[in-house]
Amino acid sequence: MEHPQQKTAPHRGSNDSAALAAQCARKLLELRTGTGKTQKQLAARLRMTESMISRLERGDHVPSLKTLCRIADVFGRHLEIVFHEHEHVHADGTRHIHPHSHYDPEHQHDHGGEK
């Protein structure tokens, strides 16, 4: 089931705050459930309220860079910020690079787990 906050209108870019909050929400939920932690347990480790963890996982709040770093540390992860372009390789071997939105419904391909 998809949360309404995770949907973006076709004209909105992937850098709008709702899209970024949704992307962070999906990753936080994946990390937390993958470790079997409850929201309460994660909140205690991050020195946050359980309510804030819930808001982050729903995509209701865009986490600060400081919060993202704390989350990465708690899960033993490295936080990386990427200004991404996409490279296409055609059947004839020619390549071209262009910026794109991961939320563009017309742009479908494998990004190693991200779409």
C-alpha positions in Angstrom: 0.0 0.0 0.0 1.4 3.4 -1.0 1.2 6.5 1.2 -0.4 9.6 -0.4 2.8 11.5 0.5 4.8 9.1 -1.6 3.0 10.1 -4.8 4.3 13.0 -6.8 2.5 14.9 -9.5 4.1 14.4 -13.0 5.1 18.1 -13.2 7.0 18.1 -9.8 10.7 17.4 -9.8 12.4 14.8 -7.6 14.0 17.5 -5.6 10.8 18.9 -4.0 10.5 18.4 -0.3 7.6 15.9 -0.4 9.5 13.7 -2.8 12.6 13.8 -0.7 10.6 13.1 2.5 9.0 10.1 0.8 12.4 8.8 -0.3 13.8 9.2 3.2 10.7 7.6 4.7 11.0 4.5 2.5 14.7 4.0 3.4 14.2 4.6 7.1 11.4 2.1 7.3 13.4 -0.4 5.3 16.4 0.0 7.6 14.3 -0.2 10.8 12.2 -3.2 9.8 15.3 -4.9 8.4 16.9 -4.8 11.8 13.7 -5.8 13.7 13.7 -2.6 15.7 10.5 -1.0 16.9 9.9 2.7 16.4 10.3 3.1 20.2 13.7 1.3 20.2 14.9 3.4 17.3 13.7 6.6 18.9 15.6 5.8 22.1 18.8 5.1 20.1 18.4 8.3 18.1 17.4 10.3 21.2 14.2 11.3 19.5 10.5 10.9 20.2 8.6 7.9 18.9 6.3 10.4 17.3 9.1 11.9 15.3 10.2 8.5 14.0 6.6 7.9 13.0 6.5 11.2 11.2 9.7 10.5 9.4 8.5 7.0 8.3 5.3 8.5 7.0 7.1 11.1 5.0 5.5 13.9 6.9 8.8 15.5 7.8 12.0 16.2 5.8 14.9 15.1 8.0 17.8 17.6 8.5 21.3 16.6 7.4 22.2 16.2 11.1 19.3 13.8 11.6 20.2 11.8 8.4 23.8 11.5 9.7 22.6 10.2 13.1 20.3 7.7 11.3 23.2 6.5 9.1 25.5 6.1 12.2 22.8 4.1 14.1 22.5 1.7 11.2 26.3 1.5 10.5 25.8 3.2 7.2 27.6 5.8 5.2 25.5 8.8 4.2 26.1 9.8 0.6 24.6 12.7 -1.3 24.6 12.4 -5.1 23.8 14.9 -7.8 22.8 12.2 -10.3 22.7 12.1 -14.0 21.7 9.1 -16.1 23.7 7.4 -18.8 22.0 5.5 -21.6 23.8 3.0 -23.7 22.1 2.2 -27.0 22.2 -1.0 -29.0 24.7 0.5 -31.4 27.1 1.3 -28.5 26.5 5.1 -28.4 26.1 6.7 -25.0 24.6 9.8 -23.8 24.1 11.4 -20.3 21.2 13.5 -19.2 19.6 14.6 -15.9 16.3 12.9 -15.0 13.9 12.5 -12.3 13.5 9.1 -10.5 9.9 10.0 -10.1 9.3 10.4 -13.9 6.8 7.6 -14.8 8.2 7.5 -18.4 11.7 6.8 -17.2 11.8 3.1 -16.3 15.0 1.1 -15.8 17.1 -0.5 -13.1 19.1 1.7 -10.8 20.4 -1.1 -8.6 17.3 -1.2 -6.3 16.2 2.5 -6.8 13.7 3.7 -9.4 
